[in-house]
Amino acid sequence: MKRFILAVPFIALAGSAFAAGLTVSNHTGLPIDELFASAPGAAAWGANLMDGIPEGALDDGKTVEIAALADGVYDLQLSAPDEGVLCTISNVEIKAGVVDLTPDMGKACK
């Protein structure tokens, strides 16, 4: 019985390692309040990946961990409502759970 009790915390910790989110660095020049993903060209946007993330957490120059998204290539739709921006950035690569939104990507939104 002692082995089982000691193993339970280990299993809980191991499970949390797989629940890591996507780390997003924002260098677009825009404060991003909402972020959606779709397969390239599909425009079938899922839920807001930033749901529950406080406003301002992904302002320009900031990095934040948001909802998990598998590695791959996506179209991203970002919203910066205070600036009146809703735009799509095509073919963004997510690798090792990280994405860097660049100034060039931000220029496409202005």
C-alpha positions as CSV (number, residue, x, y, z in Angstrom):
1,M,0.0,0.0,0.0
2,K,2.8,2.4,0.7
3,R,4.2,2.1,-2.8
4,F,0.9,3.1,-4.3
5,I,0.5,6.1,-2.1
6,L,4.0,7.3,-2.9
7,A,3.4,6.8,-6.6
8,V,0.3,9.0,-6.8
9,P,2.2,12.4,-6.5
10,F,4.7,11.2,-9.1
11,I,1.9,10.4,-11.6
12,A,0.3,13.8,-11.0
13,L,3.6,15.6,-11.7
14,A,4.3,13.5,-14.8
15,G,0.8,14.3,-16.1
16,S,1.3,18.0,-15.7
17,A,4.4,17.9,-17.9
18,F,2.2,17.0,-20.9
19,A,-0.2,19.8,-20.2
20,A,2.3,22.6,-21.1
21,G,0.9,25.4,-23.2
22,L,2.2,27.3,-26.1
23,T,4.8,29.9,-25.4
24,V,4.1,33.0,-27.5
25,S,6.6,35.9,-27.9
26,N,4.9,39.0,-29.3
27,H,7.1,41.4,-31.4
28,T,4.4,42.5,-33.8
29,G,4.1,46.0,-32.5
30,L,0.5,45.2,-31.5
31,P,-1.1,44.3,-28.1
32,I,-2.7,40.9,-28.8
33,D,-5.9,40.2,-26.8
34,E,-7.2,37.2,-28.7
35,L,-5.4,34.5,-30.7
36,F,-7.0,31.8,-32.8
37,A,-5.5,29.0,-34.9
38,S,-6.6,27.1,-38.0
39,A,-5.1,24.7,-40.4
40,P,-3.4,26.7,-43.3
41,G,-6.1,28.0,-45.6
42,A,-9.0,26.4,-43.7
43,A,-10.2,29.5,-41.8
44,A,-12.0,27.2,-39.4
45,W,-11.0,29.1,-36.2
46,G,-11.1,27.2,-32.9
47,A,-11.5,28.7,-29.5
48,N,-9.5,31.7,-28.3
49,L,-6.2,30.3,-27.2
50,M,-5.8,33.2,-24.8
51,D,-9.0,32.5,-22.9
52,G,-8.4,33.2,-19.3
53,I,-5.2,35.2,-20.0
54,P,-5.4,38.7,-18.5
55,E,-5.6,41.7,-20.9
56,G,-2.2,43.1,-21.5
57,A,-0.3,39.8,-20.9
58,L,0.7,39.7,-24.6
59,D,1.4,43.3,-25.3
60,D,4.2,44.0,-27.7
61,G,7.5,42.8,-26.3
62,K,5.9,40.3,-23.9
63,T,6.0,36.5,-23.7
64,V,3.2,34.4,-22.2
65,E,2.1,30.8,-22.1
66,I,-1.3,30.2,-23.5
67,A,-3.4,27.2,-24.3
68,A,-1.6,24.2,-25.7
69,L,-1.3,23.8,-29.5
70,A,0.6,20.9,-31.2
71,D,3.7,21.7,-33.2
72,G,3.0,22.3,-36.9
73,V,2.1,25.0,-39.3
74,Y,-1.0,27.1,-38.7
75,D,-2.8,30.2,-39.8
76,L,-3.2,32.5,-36.8
77,Q,-5.9,35.1,-36.4
78,L,-5.0,37.8,-33.9
79,S,-7.2,40.5,-32.4
80,A,-6.1,43.8,-31.0
81,P,-9.5,45.4,-30.5
82,D,-8.3,48.7,-29.0
83,E,-6.4,49.3,-32.3
84,G,-9.3,48.0,-34.4
85,V,-7.1,45.1,-35.7
86,L,-8.3,41.6,-36.6
87,C,-6.0,40.0,-39.0
88,T,-4.7,36.6,-40.2
89,I,-1.1,35.6,-40.3
90,S,-0.6,32.7,-42.7
91,N,1.7,29.7,-42.4
92,V,3.1,30.3,-38.9
93,E,5.4,27.5,-37.7
94,I,5.0,26.3,-34.1
95,K,8.0,24.3,-33.0
96,A,8.8,22.8,-29.6
97,G,5.8,24.5,-28.1
98,V,7.1,28.0,-29.0
99,V,6.2,30.7,-31.5
100,D,7.7,34.1,-32.1
101,L,5.4,36.6,-33.7
102,T,7.8,38.9,-35.6
103,P,7.6,42.6,-36.6
104,D,7.0,41.5,-40.2
105,M,4.0,39.5,-39.2
106,G,2.7,42.6,-37.4
107,K,3.2,44.8,-40.5
108,A,0.7,42.5,-42.3
109,C,-1.9,43.5,-39.8
110,K,-1.6,47.2,-40.0
